[in-house]
Amino acid sequence: MKILVVCQYYYPENFQITPICEELASKGNEVTVLTGLPNYPIGIVPNEYKKGKRDEYINNVHVIRCYEVGRKSGIFYLALNYLSFYISASHHILKQNEKFDLVFIYQLSPILMGVPACKYAKKYKLPLFLYCCDLWPESIKMYIRNENNLIFRIFKHISKKVYSSCDEIAVQSYSFISYLSTIHQINEKNIIYLPAFADESYLQMNFESKNDIVDFVFLGNLGIAQNLIAVLESIKLIREKKGFKVHFVGDGTCLKEMKAYVKENNLEDIVEFYGRRPVEEMVKFYTLADVCIVSLKSDNKTGLTLPSKVQGYMAAGKPIIGMIDGDTKKVIKDSKCGICVPAGDIDGFSRAMVYLIDNKNILKELGTNARDYFKKKYRKKMFIDCLEKEFNKLRRNYNDNI
């Protein structure tokens, strides 16, 4: 099958769309990816991509790169980043001479990345499949809370148009189904639940920590949605407690604020920041971790999602402590892999930390439960097999109706 994939992000940016495309290509599919210039999350386009490398093959995947402004920092450059890719991709996609069997949108933020794909699929009468990782316009509520705001209403209109244009939508979190059905009137018969996967090489590795203390580790984006100031407030409540340390590995819009909070509250001896680190170094941090942290705000529906880091934590066999609602809370409970308190529950999170510090003997069992649950639910083969099945079904049904 010849598949056109549209996603603003691709290798060397660390998103699952890269292994998905490479796996599809390894199974005999011809995969072409229309993407942007790598700059996530630091916002700076590498020199080698500024004036070249617009067309390349990476592990048998044809990658076509559209111009985009680096996201840098601040809402102004973020808006420029979103708009520049949308305009550039809209121009590039209509220049494609290849004949494709299906168009696949891997939809992260912003929803604008889906518009060029919708236009292309409509023009050439191709089936359109979307994998929804971020809910829109819900995702911009961290910046625009008023739903009557003109910008919010514009994005709601665009979002509904993109979702409604799709022949089928797969969602990584079960709670997304009701949102798409209620907010955008998408027929639930056209939505399937397809949870993300993680690097299975972690399953074969021993990440047992050798430290005497309990090390809590957060891996990933340090953004507004992650509500990590609340995590720091929980740590502040138990700073006199002996035998623990907290590590934040990653970068994001809240890193500066988090560092300032740690300094102002004299937490430097128990909180450490490492910045953004390459994927190759994750083994080191998983070995350091006794418990992994997940947290999201609850002020909108995006707080109900299952962050992809959860599958990574589970594959590594790590207990999870969460301050989060929705699907993640259910997964932690069902798998018996840790403790989860409601989003924003600072007192509850600090008590959960104390419990795990005082009961270090249970961490191995929690980690084993996490890994067992991963093997049942989140293997890459399960994901790819399901994806290919839906692609083939969609193409057959589409051809039958033409």
C-alpha positions in Angstrom: 0.0 0.0 0.0 1.2 3.5 -0.8 0.6 5.7 2.2 0.9 9.5 2.5 1.6 10.5 6.1 1.1 14.1 7.3 2.5 15.2 10.6 4.4 18.3 11.6 6.9 16.3 13.6 9.2 13.5 12.6 12.8 12.2 13.2 15.1 13.5 14.7 12.2 14.8 16.9 11.2 12.1 19.3 7.6 11.1 18.4 6.0 7.7 17.8 5.2 8.5 14.2 8.8 7.7 13.3 8.8 4.0 14.5 5.2 3.7 13.1 6.3 4.7 9.6 9.5 2.7 9.7 7.6 -0.4 10.8 5.0 0.1 8.0 7.8 0.5 5.5 9.5 -2.7 6.8 6.3 -4.6 6.1 6.3 -3.7 2.4 4.3 -0.5 2.4 5.6 2.5 0.5 5.5 5.4 3.0 5.9 9.1 2.3 5.9 11.6 5.1 5.1 15.2 4.7 6.6 16.9 7.8 8.3 20.1 9.0 11.8 21.1 10.0 12.9 19.5 13.3 13.0 22.0 16.2 10.8 20.4 18.9 11.1 21.0 21.9 13.9 23.5 22.0 12.5 25.6 19.1 15.7 25.9 17.1 16.1 24.4 13.6 19.4 22.6 13.3 21.8 24.2 10.8 21.8 21.2 8.4 18.0 21.6 8.0 17.9 25.4 7.6 18.9 25.5 4.0 18.8 21.8 2.9 17.7 18.3 3.6 14.2 18.9 2.4 13.9 15.6 0.7 15.5 12.4 2.2 15.1 8.7 2.8 15.3 7.5 6.4 15.1 3.8 7.0 13.1 3.3 3.7 10.7 6.1 4.5 10.5 9.0 2.0 10.6 12.2 4.1 9.6 15.5 2.5 10.2 18.5 4.8 8.2 21.8 4.6 9.4 25.1 5.8 8.4 26.2 9.2 9.5 28.9 11.7 11.3 27.5 14.8 8.9 27.6 17.8 11.6 29.2 20.0 9.7 30.4 23.2 6.5 32.4 23.8 3.1 32.3 22.3 4.0 34.6 19.3 6.7 32.2 17.9 4.5 29.2 18.7 1.7 30.8 16.6 4.2 31.5 13.8 5.4 27.9 14.0 1.9 26.5 13.6 0.9 28.9 10.8 4.2 28.6 8.8 3.9 24.8 8.6 0.2 24.9 7.7 0.9 27.3 4.8 4.0 25.5 3.6 2.4 22.0 3.8 -0.7 23.2 2.0 1.6 24.3 -0.9 3.8 21.2 -0.9 1.1 18.6 -0.6 -0.7 19.6 -3.8 2.6 19.3 -5.7 2.9 15.5 -4.9 2.9 13.5 -8.2 2.8 10.1 -6.6 -0.5 8.2 -6.5 -1.4 7.1 -3.0 -3.8 4.6 -1.6 -4.5 6.3 1.7 -3.8 9.5 3.6 -2.8 9.1 7.3 -2.8 12.1 9.7 -0.8 11.6 12.8 -2.5 14.4 14.7 -0.6 16.1 17.5 -0.8 19.8 18.2 -1.8 21.9 16.3 -4.9 20.6 14.5 -3.9 22.8 11.6 -1.5 20.1 10.5 -4.5 18.0 9.4 -6.0 20.6 7.0 -3.6 20.1 4.1 -4.2 16.3 4.4 -7.9 16.8 4.3 -7.7 18.9 1.2 -5.5 16.4 -0.6 -7.7 13.4 0.3 -10.8 15.2 -0.9 -9.1 16.4 -4.2 -7.9 12.9 -5.1 -10.8 11.0 -3.5 -8.6 9.0 -1.1 -9.6 7.4 2.2 -8.5 9.5 5.2 -7.4 8.1 8.5 -6.5 10.2 11.6 -4.7 9.1 14.8 -5.7 11.5 17.5 -3.0 12.2 20.1 -4.2 15.7 21.2 -7.8 16.9 21.5 -8.6 20.1 19.7 -9.7 22.8 20.4 -9.4 21.5 24.0 -5.6 21.7 23.9 -5.5 25.5 23.6 -7.5 26.0 26.8 -4.2 26.4 28.6 -3.8 29.6 26.7 -7.5 30.6 26.0 -10.0 29.7 28.6 -13.0 31.6 27.2 -14.8 29.4 24.7 -16.4 32.5 23.2 -13.0 34.0 22.3 -12.8 34.5 18.5 -9.5 32.5 18.2 -11.0 29.6 20.2 -14.1 29.6 18.0 -12.0 29.6 14.8 -10.0 26.6 16.0 -13.2 24.8 17.1 -14.5 25.3 13.5 -11.3 24.1 12.0 -11.1 21.1 14.4 -14.6 20.0 13.6 -13.9 20.3 9.9 -10.8 18.1 10.1 -12.4 15.4 12.3 -15.5 15.4 10.2 -13.5 14.9 7.0 -12.0 11.7 8.2 -13.3 8.3 7.2 -12.0 6.8 10.5 -10.4 8.2 13.6 -8.2 6.2 16.1 -7.7 7.7 19.6 -4.9 6.9 22.0 -7.1 7.5 25.0 -10.6 6.0 25.5 -12.0 9.3 26.9 -11.4 11.0 23.6 -14.3 9.1 22.1 -17.0 10.8 24.1 -15.3 14.2 23.5 -15.2 13.8 19.7 -18.8 12.5 19.7 -20.2 15.2 22.0 -18.2 18.3 20.9 -17.7 17.6 17.2 -20.7 15.2 16.5 -18.4 12.4 15.2 -20.2 9.1 14.8 -18.8 6.7 17.4 -18.9 4.0 14.8 -16.1 5.8 13.0 -13.9 5.9 16.1 -11.6 3.2 17.4 -9.5 3.0 20.6 -5.9 2.3 19.8 -3.5 2.9 22.7 0.1 4.0 22.0 3.0 1.6 22.4 6.6 2.1 23.8 10.1 0.8 23.1 10.0 -2.9 23.8 13.7 -3.1 24.2 13.1 -1.9 27.7 11.4 -5.2 28.5 14.7 -7.1 28.2 16.6 -4.7 30.4 17.2 -4.8 34.1 16.7 -1.3 35.5 16.9 -2.2 39.2 18.1 0.7 41.2 21.0 0.2 43.7 20.5 3.4 45.7 19.6 3.3 49.4 17.1 6.2 49.0 14.0 6.3 46.9 14.5 8.2 43.6 11.4 9.6 41.9 12.0 10.5 38.2 9.9 12.5 35.8 10.8 12.1 32.1 9.4 14.3 29.4 8.0 17.8 28.6 8.1 20.3 31.5 5.1 22.3 30.2 2.0 24.0 31.6 -0.3 21.0 31.1 2.0 18.8 33.2 1.3 20.8 36.3 4.7 20.2 37.8 4.7 23.2 40.1 2.0 21.2 42.0 4.5 18.3 42.2 7.1 20.7 43.6 4.6 22.0 46.1 4.1 18.4 47.3 7.8 17.9 47.6 8.0 21.1 49.7 5.5 19.6 52.2 7.8 16.7 52.9 11.2 18.3 52.5 12.2 17.3 56.0 11.6 13.6 55.1 14.8 11.6 54.8 15.5 9.0 52.2 14.3 10.4 48.8 15.2 12.6 45.9 13.3 13.8 42.8 14.8 14.1 39.3 13.3 16.0 36.3 14.6 15.0 32.9 13.4 17.2 30.1 12.8 20.7 28.9 9.8 22.9 28.4 8.1 26.2 29.0 8.0 25.7 32.8 11.6 24.7 33.4 12.7 28.3 34.4 9.7 28.7 36.7 10.4 25.3 38.3 14.1 26.1 38.9 13.1 29.4 40.5 10.6 27.6 42.8 13.2 25.1 43.9 15.7 27.8 44.7 13.2 30.0 46.5 12.1 27.1 48.7 15.5 25.6 49.4 14.8 22.3 47.7 18.1 22.1 45.8 19.3 19.2 48.0 16.4 16.9 47.0 15.4 18.2 43.5 17.7 18.0 40.5 17.2 19.1 36.9 19.0 17.5 33.9 17.5 19.3 30.9 16.7 17.6 27.7 18.6 14.4 27.1 18.9 12.1 24.1 16.9 8.9 23.9 20.1 6.9 24.3 20.5 8.2 27.9 17.0 7.1 29.0 18.5 3.8 30.1 20.6 5.7 32.7 17.6 7.5 34.1 15.4 4.4 34.2 18.2 2.7 36.2 18.2 5.6 38.6 14.5 5.6 39.1 12.7 3.7 41.8 9.4 5.4 41.0 8.3 7.3 37.9 6.1 10.4 38.0 3.1 11.4 35.8 1.0 14.5 36.2 -1.5 16.5 34.2 -3.8 19.4 35.0 -7.5 18.8 35.2 -8.9 22.1 34.0 -9.9 20.7 30.6 -10.4 17.4 28.9 -6.8 17.0 27.8 -6.1 16.1 31.5 -8.0 12.9 30.9 -5.6 11.5 28.4 -3.0 8.7 28.8 0.4 10.3 28.3 2.7 8.1 26.2 5.3 8.3 28.9 3.1 5.9 30.9 3.7 3.0 28.5 7.5 3.8 28.6 7.5 3.7 32.4 5.6 0.3 32.3 7.9 -1.3 29.7 10.9 -0.4 32.0 9.1 -2.1 34.9 8.8 1.0 37.0 6.2 1.8 39.7 4.2 4.9 38.9 3.0 7.7 41.1 0.4 9.9 39.5 -1.4 13.2 40.1 -3.8 12.8 37.3 -7.4 12.0 36.3 -9.0 10.0 33.5 -7.5 7.1 31.6 -4.2 7.2 33.4 -5.8 6.8 36.8 -7.7 3.8 35.6 -4.6 2.2 34.0 -2.6 2.6 37.3 -5.5 1.1 39.2 -6.2 -1.8 36.8 -2.5 -2.7 36.5 -1.8 -2.4 40.2 1.5 -0.7 39.3 1.4 2.3 41.7 -0.5 5.0 43.4 -2.6 7.7 41.8 -4.3 10.7 43.4 -6.6 13.3 41.7 -5.1 16.0 39.5 -4.0 18.9 41.7 -4.2 17.0 45.0 -0.9 18.3 46.5 -1.5 16.8 49.9 -2.5 13.5 48.5 0.6 13.3 46.3 2.9 14.1 49.2 1.3 11.4 51.3 1.7 8.9 48.4 5.3 9.8 48.1 5.8 9.2 51.9 4.0 5.9 51.6 6.4 4.7 48.8 9.5 6.0 50.7 8.4 4.1 53.8 7.5 0.9 52.0 10.3 0.5 49.5 9.9 -3.3 49.8 6.7 -3.1 47.6 8.3 -1.3 44.7 9.6 -4.5 42.9 6.1 -6.0 42.9 4.6 -2.8 41.6 7.2 -2.7 38.8 6.6 -6.3 37.8 2.8 -5.5 37.6 3.6 -2.6 35.3 5.6 -4.7 33.0 3.1 -7.5 32.9 0.3 -5.0 32.0 2.4 -3.5 29.2 2.9 -7.0 27.6 -0.8 -7.5 27.5 -1.8 -4.1 26.2 0.9 -2.0 24.7 3.2 -4.0 22.3 4.2 -2.4 19.0 3.1 -5.5 17.0 -0.4 -5.1 18.4 -0.5 -1.5 17.4 0.9 -2.0 13.9 -1.3 -5.0 13.2 -4.4 -3.1 14.2 -3.3 -0.1 12.1 -2.8 -2.1 9.0 -6.0 -3.9 9.5 -7.9 -0.6 9.6 -6.0 0.8 6.6 -6.9 -2.3 4.5 -10.5 -2.3 5.6 -10.8 1.4 4.9 -9.3 1.1 1.5 -11.6 -1.8 0.6 -14.7 0.0 1.8 -13.7 3.2 0.1 -13.1 1.4 -3.2 -16.4 -0.4 -3.0 -18.3 2.9 -2.5 -16.6 4.7 -5.4 
